[in-house]
Amino acid sequence: MTFIKTALRGLTATAMLAATTFAVSAQEVTLKMHYFLPPQAIVPKDVLDVWAKKVEAESEGRIKIQQFPAMQLGGRPPELADQVLDGVADIIWTLPGYTPGRFPSTEVFELPFIAAGPEATSKAFWEFTENNMMDTEFAGIKPLGLWVHGPGVIHSEDPLVSPDDLNGVKLRAPSRVTNMYFSRLGATAIGMPVPAVPEALSKGVIDATVLPWEVTTSLKIAELVDNHTQFPDETLYVATMFMGMNQGVYDDLPDDLKAVIDANSGLEFSGFAGEVMAKGDVIGHQMAVDAGNNIISLTPEQIAPWKAPAAEIEAEWIEEMNGRGLDGAAMVEEAKALIAKYDAM
């Protein structure tokens, strides 16, 4: 895959640079990586751990990645963005949606029905961020990877087919924009980080949750609900996520170690992470099938009323961004163009 090939080219460049800067390259560094899911979840296992092992190998052991899953360094998932700035962690993986208002431009990819597949949308997200956010919303943080998960699915105790079925349903959504959307459809939208979902479902705090299939595996969602509503050939929503490094820690690395980090970060790594999300969706879906749960695949006619409020949410979001001094319409136009560009590749 391209991410692997790019990393190998980076390794060759790193080796050449190291030969001319031996004194500097003797430096070794341990980087603390902090995130909110357990190590057996798909992102930690198949994205973060893969990245860490490649960086360690390509630096010939001079970079060591010390992983702290499941918030082992303390705090709550919404605190991760501050933790990487404050030095609690050197690298974090989190969702911008956990800190509403902090990364407003990322929300453009979370608008309902705007996204394509996770690999294409993840690459679009990276390029959009390079064009618009690196020195503003991500100031102090060096993004290493920016990606989205696969199409969102509704997981519920009772079957949900029509938006009317959401009336009175307490539904967990991952971000401000998705909360806006599901509230418009009639649900009582409740925001909470994903690790809190299983307990909230089991205790009746929520009746339903929206999640991609991929993350349901580690959360055992198929054991907690009986129904899963999916939107074939459409992307109901996605949540954005990022893996970021303290900019000062990166800046203090010798050039050859920076080259290792750079060779394993960026557009191709973001696409790789999106590809992992898609593969994880297949696993999560099969677990629900094997559990004997009810998989509801909506027809285009059934999907139409779910799409009806999407334009309203988009228009409201544009106006809100305009009020922040951002060009909301231009952001939507650019995001859609980038998604189409990478989806056509």
VEXDREN-2710 file (C-alpha; in Angstrom, 1 decimal):
% VEXDREN-2710
k/r/px/py/pz
1/MET/0.0/0.0/0.0
2/THR/1.1/3.6/-0.6
3/PHE/1.6/4.4/3.0
4/ILE/4.1/1.5/3.4
5/LYS/6.0/2.4/0.2
6/THR/6.2/6.1/1.2
7/ALA/7.6/5.1/4.6
8/LEU/10.3/3.0/2.9
9/ARG/11.4/5.9/0.8
10/GLY/11.5/8.0/3.9
11/LEU/13.7/5.4/5.6
12/THR/16.2/5.6/2.8
13/ALA/16.3/9.4/3.1
14/THR/16.7/9.1/6.8
15/ALA/19.6/6.7/6.5
16/MET/21.4/9.1/4.1
17/LEU/20.9/12.0/6.4
18/ALA/22.0/10.1/9.5
19/ALA/25.3/9.2/7.8
20/THR/26.2/12.9/7.7
21/THR/24.9/13.9/11.1
22/PHE/26.0/11.0/13.4
23/ALA/26.7/13.2/16.4
24/VAL/23.2/14.6/16.4
25/SER/21.6/11.3/15.5
26/ALA/22.9/9.7/18.7
27/GLN/20.0/11.3/20.5
28/GLU/17.3/8.9/21.7
29/VAL/13.8/10.0/22.7
30/THR/10.8/8.4/24.3
31/LEU/7.4/9.7/23.2
32/LYS/4.3/9.2/25.3
33/MET/1.2/8.4/23.2
34/HIS/-2.2/8.8/25.0
35/TYR/-5.6/7.9/23.7
36/PHE/-9.1/6.9/24.9
37/LEU/-9.8/3.4/23.6
38/PRO/-8.4/0.1/24.9
39/PRO/-5.5/-1.4/23.0
40/GLN/-7.6/-4.2/21.4
41/ALA/-9.8/-1.7/19.6
42/ILE/-9.2/-1.4/15.9
43/VAL/-7.7/2.1/15.8
44/PRO/-5.1/1.4/18.6
45/LYS/-4.3/-2.1/17.2
46/ASP/-4.3/-1.5/13.5
47/VAL/-3.4/2.2/13.2
48/LEU/-1.6/3.6/16.2
49/ASP/0.4/0.5/17.0
50/VAL/1.3/0.0/13.4
51/TRP/2.5/3.6/13.2
52/ALA/4.5/3.3/16.5
53/LYS/6.3/0.1/15.4
54/LYS/7.2/1.6/12.0
55/VAL/8.6/4.7/13.6
56/GLU/10.6/2.7/16.1
57/ALA/12.0/0.4/13.4
58/GLU/12.8/3.1/11.0
59/SER/14.6/5.1/13.7
60/GLU/16.6/2.0/14.6
61/GLY/15.2/2.2/18.1
62/ARG/16.2/5.7/18.7
63/ILE/12.5/6.8/18.9
64/LYS/10.5/4.7/21.4
65/ILE/6.7/5.1/21.6
66/GLN/5.3/4.5/25.0
67/GLN/1.6/3.9/24.6
68/PHE/-1.0/4.7/27.2
69/PRO/-4.4/3.5/26.1
70/ALA/-7.8/4.0/27.8
71/MET/-6.8/7.3/29.4
72/GLN/-4.1/5.7/31.5
73/LEU/-2.3/9.1/32.0
74/GLY/-5.5/10.4/33.6
75/GLY/-8.2/12.8/32.6
76/ARG/-11.1/12.4/30.3
77/PRO/-11.2/12.1/26.5
78/PRO/-12.1/15.8/26.0
79/GLU/-8.9/16.7/27.8
80/LEU/-6.6/15.0/25.3
81/ALA/-6.1/18.1/23.1
82/ASP/-5.0/20.1/26.1
83/GLN/-2.8/17.2/27.3
84/VAL/-0.7/17.3/24.2
85/LEU/-0.3/21.0/24.4
86/ASP/0.6/20.9/28.1
87/GLY/3.1/18.1/27.9
88/VAL/1.1/15.4/29.7
89/ALA/1.5/13.4/26.5
90/ASP/3.7/13.9/23.5
91/ILE/1.3/12.4/21.0
92/ILE/-2.5/11.9/21.3
93/TRP/-5.3/10.5/19.3
94/THR/-8.7/12.1/19.8
95/LEU/-11.8/13.5/18.1
96/PRO/-12.1/17.3/17.5
97/GLY/-15.8/16.9/18.4
98/TYR/-14.9/16.1/22.0
99/THR/-14.0/19.8/22.4
100/PRO/-16.8/21.7/20.6
101/GLY/-15.8/25.1/19.2
102/ARG/-12.0/24.4/19.4
103/PHE/-11.6/23.0/15.9
104/PRO/-14.7/24.5/14.1
105/SER/-13.5/24.0/10.6
106/THR/-13.2/20.2/11.0
107/GLU/-17.0/20.1/11.4
108/VAL/-17.5/20.6/7.7
109/PHE/-16.7/16.9/7.2
110/GLU/-19.3/15.9/9.8
111/LEU/-22.2/17.5/8.0
112/PRO/-24.8/14.9/7.3
113/PHE/-24.5/13.0/4.0
114/ILE/-21.4/15.0/2.9
115/ALA/-18.7/12.3/3.2
116/ALA/-17.8/9.5/0.8
117/GLY/-15.8/6.4/1.7
118/PRO/-13.4/6.8/4.7
119/GLU/-10.1/6.6/2.7
120/ALA/-11.1/9.3/0.2
121/THR/-12.7/11.5/2.9
122/SER/-9.7/11.1/5.1
123/LYS/-7.3/12.3/2.4
124/ALA/-9.7/15.2/1.7
125/PHE/-9.7/16.0/5.4
126/TRP/-5.8/16.1/5.4
127/GLU/-5.6/18.4/2.3
128/PHE/-8.3/20.7/3.6
129/THR/-6.5/21.0/7.0
130/GLU/-3.2/21.7/5.2
131/ASN/-4.9/24.5/3.3
132/ASN/-6.8/26.0/6.2
133/MET/-6.0/24.9/9.7
134/MET/-2.4/24.0/10.4
135/ASP/-1.4/27.4/11.8
136/THR/-4.7/28.4/13.3
137/GLU/-6.9/25.7/14.9
138/PHE/-4.0/23.3/15.2
139/ALA/-1.5/25.9/16.4
140/GLY/0.9/24.2/18.9
141/ILE/-0.1/20.7/17.6
142/LYS/1.6/19.0/14.7
143/PRO/-1.0/16.8/13.0
144/LEU/0.4/13.4/12.1
145/GLY/-2.8/11.9/10.7
146/LEU/-6.3/13.2/10.1
147/TRP/-9.0/10.7/9.2
148/VAL/-12.7/9.8/9.5
149/HIS/-14.4/6.6/10.2
150/GLY/-16.8/4.7/7.9
151/PRO/-20.5/5.5/7.5
152/GLY/-22.3/6.0/10.7
153/VAL/-24.9/3.4/11.7
154/ILE/-27.7/3.7/14.2
155/HIS/-27.6/1.0/16.9
156/SER/-30.8/0.8/19.0
157/GLU/-32.9/-1.3/21.3
158/ASP/-36.0/-0.8/19.1
159/PRO/-36.0/-0.8/15.3
160/LEU/-35.6/2.6/13.7
161/VAL/-36.7/3.0/10.1
162/SER/-38.2/6.4/9.7
163/PRO/-37.1/9.7/11.3
164/ASP/-40.5/9.6/13.1
165/ASP/-39.2/6.6/15.0
166/LEU/-36.7/8.9/16.7
167/ASN/-39.3/10.9/18.5
168/GLY/-38.5/10.6/22.2
169/VAL/-35.5/8.4/21.7
170/LYS/-32.4/9.3/23.8
171/LEU/-29.6/9.0/21.2
172/ARG/-25.9/9.5/21.8
173/ALA/-24.1/11.3/19.0
174/PRO/-20.4/12.0/18.7
175/SER/-20.2/15.7/17.9
176/ARG/-22.0/19.1/17.9
177/VAL/-23.0/18.8/14.3
178/THR/-24.4/15.3/14.6
179/ASN/-26.3/16.4/17.7
180/MET/-27.8/19.3/15.7
181/TYR/-28.9/16.8/13.0
182/PHE/-30.5/14.2/15.2
183/SER/-32.2/16.8/17.3
184/ARG/-33.7/18.2/14.2
185/LEU/-35.0/14.7/13.4
186/GLY/-36.8/14.5/16.7
187/ALA/-34.3/12.6/18.9
188/THR/-33.1/13.7/22.3
189/ALA/-29.5/14.0/21.3
190/ILE/-26.9/13.4/24.1
191/GLY/-23.2/14.0/23.6
192/MET/-20.7/11.7/25.3
193/PRO/-17.3/10.2/24.5
194/VAL/-17.4/6.8/23.0
195/PRO/-16.0/4.9/26.0
196/ALA/-19.1/5.9/28.0
197/VAL/-21.5/4.4/25.5
198/PRO/-21.7/0.8/26.7
199/GLU/-22.6/1.7/30.3
200/ALA/-25.0/4.4/29.1
201/LEU/-26.8/1.8/27.0
202/SER/-26.8/-0.9/29.7
203/LYS/-28.2/1.6/32.3
204/GLY/-30.8/3.1/30.0
205/VAL/-29.3/6.5/30.0
206/ILE/-29.5/6.3/26.2
207/ASP/-31.8/4.2/24.0
208/ALA/-29.6/4.3/20.9
209/THR/-26.2/5.4/19.7
210/VAL/-24.7/6.3/16.3
211/LEU/-21.3/4.7/15.7
212/PRO/-19.5/3.2/12.7
213/TRP/-19.4/-0.6/12.6
214/GLU/-15.7/-0.6/13.3
215/VAL/-15.8/0.6/16.9
216/THR/-18.7/-1.6/17.9
217/THR/-16.3/-4.6/18.1
218/SER/-14.4/-3.4/21.2
219/LEU/-17.5/-1.8/22.8
220/LYS/-19.5/-5.1/22.3
221/ILE/-22.5/-3.0/21.0
222/ALA/-24.0/-6.1/19.4
223/GLU/-24.5/-7.5/22.9
224/LEU/-26.2/-4.4/24.1
225/VAL/-28.8/-3.7/21.4
226/ASP/-30.8/-5.7/19.0
227/ASN/-31.2/-3.4/16.0
228/HIS/-28.8/-1.7/13.6
229/THR/-30.0/0.8/10.9
230/GLN/-27.6/1.3/8.1
231/PHE/-27.8/3.5/5.0
232/PRO/-26.5/1.6/1.9
233/ASP/-24.5/3.6/-0.6
234/GLU/-24.8/6.7/1.6
235/THR/-22.8/8.2/4.5
236/LEU/-25.2/9.3/7.1
237/TYR/-22.4/11.0/9.0
238/VAL/-18.7/10.6/9.9
239/ALA/-16.8/11.9/12.9
240/THR/-13.3/13.5/12.3
241/MET/-10.4/12.4/14.4
242/PHE/-6.7/13.3/14.5
243/MET/-3.4/12.0/15.8
244/GLY/-1.3/15.0/16.8
245/MET/2.1/15.7/18.4
246/ASN/3.3/18.5/20.6
247/GLN/4.9/20.9/18.1
248/GLY/7.7/21.9/20.5
249/VAL/8.6/18.2/21.1
250/TYR/8.7/17.7/17.3
251/ASP/10.8/20.8/16.8
252/ASP/13.4/19.6/19.3
253/LEU/14.0/16.4/17.5
254/PRO/17.2/16.1/15.4
255/ASP/16.5/16.4/11.7
256/ASP/16.9/12.7/11.0
257/LEU/14.3/11.8/13.6
258/LYS/12.0/14.5/12.2
259/ALA/12.4/12.8/8.9
260/VAL/11.2/9.5/10.3
261/ILE/8.1/11.1/11.8
262/ASP/7.4/13.0/8.6
263/ALA/7.8/9.8/6.4
264/ASN/5.1/8.1/8.5
265/SER/2.7/11.0/8.7
266/GLY/0.5/13.1/6.4
267/LEU/-1.8/12.4/3.4
268/GLU/-0.9/8.7/2.8
269/PHE/-1.0/7.8/6.5
270/SER/-4.4/9.5/6.8
271/GLY/-5.7/7.5/3.8
272/PHE/-4.2/4.3/5.4
273/ALA/-6.1/5.0/8.6
274/GLY/-9.3/5.5/6.6
275/GLU/-8.7/2.2/4.8
276/VAL/-8.4/0.5/8.2
277/MET/-11.7/2.0/9.3
278/ALA/-13.4/0.5/6.2
279/LYS/-11.9/-3.0/6.9
280/GLY/-13.0/-2.7/10.6
281/ASP/-16.6/-1.9/9.5
282/VAL/-16.7/-5.4/7.8
283/ILE/-15.7/-7.0/11.1
284/GLY/-18.2/-5.1/13.2
285/HIS/-21.0/-5.8/10.8
286/GLN/-20.3/-9.5/10.8
287/MET/-20.3/-9.6/14.6
288/ALA/-23.8/-8.2/14.7
289/VAL/-24.9/-10.7/12.0
290/ASP/-23.4/-13.6/14.0
291/ALA/-25.2/-12.3/17.1
292/GLY/-28.5/-12.8/15.3
293/ASN/-29.3/-9.1/15.5
294/ASN/-31.7/-7.3/13.2
295/ILE/-29.8/-5.5/10.4
296/ILE/-32.0/-2.8/8.8
297/SER/-30.8/-1.7/5.4
298/LEU/-32.8/1.3/4.3
299/THR/-33.9/1.7/0.7
300/PRO/-33.3/4.9/-1.2
301/GLU/-37.0/5.8/-0.7
302/GLN/-36.6/5.2/3.0
303/ILE/-33.4/7.2/3.2
304/ALA/-35.0/10.3/1.5
305/PRO/-36.7/11.7/4.6
306/TRP/-33.5/11.3/6.6
307/LYS/-31.7/13.4/4.0
308/ALA/-34.3/16.2/4.0
309/PRO/-33.0/18.1/7.0
310/ALA/-29.4/17.9/5.8
311/ALA/-29.5/21.0/3.7
312/GLU/-31.0/23.0/6.6
313/ILE/-28.2/21.9/8.9
314/GLU/-25.6/22.7/6.3
315/ALA/-27.1/26.2/5.8
316/GLU/-27.2/26.9/9.5
317/TRP/-23.6/25.7/9.9
318/ILE/-22.5/28.0/7.1
319/GLU/-24.1/31.0/8.8
320/GLU/-22.6/30.0/12.1
321/MET/-19.1/29.8/10.6
322/ASN/-19.7/33.2/8.9
323/GLY/-20.4/34.6/12.4
324/ARG/-17.0/33.3/13.5
325/GLY/-15.3/35.2/10.7
326/LEU/-14.9/32.1/8.5
327/ASP/-16.2/31.7/5.0
328/GLY/-18.6/28.8/5.7
329/ALA/-19.9/28.4/2.1
330/ALA/-16.3/28.3/0.7
331/MET/-15.4/25.7/3.3
332/VAL/-18.3/23.5/2.3
333/GLU/-17.5/23.9/-1.4
334/GLU/-13.8/23.1/-0.9
335/ALA/-14.6/20.0/1.3
336/LYS/-17.1/18.6/-1.2
337/ALA/-14.6/19.2/-4.1
338/LEU/-11.8/17.5/-2.2
339/ILE/-14.0/14.5/-1.3
340/ALA/-15.0/14.2/-5.0
341/LYS/-11.4/14.5/-6.1
342/TYR/-10.1/11.6/-3.9
343/ASP/-13.3/9.5/-4.3
344/ALA/-12.6/9.5/-8.1
345/MET/-9.1/8.2/-7.7
END
